[in-house]
Each structure stands twice: as structure tokens, then as C-alpha cells.
Amino acid sequence: MANLYKIRRYVYFYTIKFREMKYTAAVIFAFSIFINACNNNGSNNVKGKDAYETTKETLEQVEQNNPVRFLKIWVKDKKNLIGQTVVQGTVSNNAKVVTYKDINLKLSYFSKTGTMVQQDRTVIYDSVAPGKSIKFKTKEFAAKGADSVGVEIIGAKY
């Protein structure tokens, strides 16, 4: 009887171990499928030159659609002898592919208290290559009481 008890215990013990091994194997199998699916994102793998061209085209489209994002401006202003406000500055192109031209600027004139007294728009008829800068100068008659000027790029052609 004691022998039969030992055999039953032995069979029961290994049956439980076998079930645990099946469960562990199933978990490992599911995990490996999950990892494999994560590595394969379902896209066609374009190699070499094709991938570069695709990336370049996408970059070009982004730069063409967002010129304000890639153009930076630095300005200083002063008054000349006849009362015109002279705005001098530099426009830099931080884009990698697109050359911008005909850059539209919005000039906002402010009083000493910070109130906007006038707005003008002007265009810089020049082109800025990727990674390059251009200097510009514009003269405007500002409204009476204008003390300073703010300049903002509002667009450009490519």
C-alpha cells in the first residue's frame, strides 16, 4: 500500500510539473511571436538609395510646407535724417534641401508704452540657399509715435 501511495504521489508530482512546463512553453512561444511582430512593422523594407530618396522627398515636402519654421530673422532698427525707420537684418535658412525666395515680412510698429500703432508688410526679393544667410535693408515711414519695430516672417516661396 505504501508503494502504491508513492507511485500515485510520483505520478501526481510529474503531472503537475508537465502542466507547468506546457504553460511556460506557451508563454515563451507567445512572447517570441510578440517580439517578432514588434520587429516587423509591416512596412516594405526599402533599401539603399530608394530609402534615401524617400526620406529626402519627405524632408523636402516638410520644408516646402513650413517656410516659417526653417527661416530665422535678426533685426535692428534706427531712424534716418528724414524720419524714416530703417530696418536692417539677416535672414537665415536652416532647411536642409529647400531654397526659399521672396520672403514676406510683417513689420509691427509700437509706441513707447507698447501699443501697436501701425503694421506694414514687405517682401525681400532675394533667395536664401539651405544653410545660408542674406542681409536686407528696408526703409518705411512709420506712424507718429512709433518708437520700436517688431519683424516677423509670415511666408516665403520655394
Buried (B, 14 or more C-beta within 10 A) or exposed (E): EEEEEEEEEEEEEEEEEEEEEEEEEEEEEEEEEEEEEEEEEEEEEEEEEEEEEEEEEEBBEBBBEEBBEBBEBEBEBEEEEEEBBBBBBBBBBEBEBBBBBEBBBBBBBBBEEEEEBBEBEBBBEEBBEBEEBBEBEBEBEBBEEBBEBEBEBEBBEB
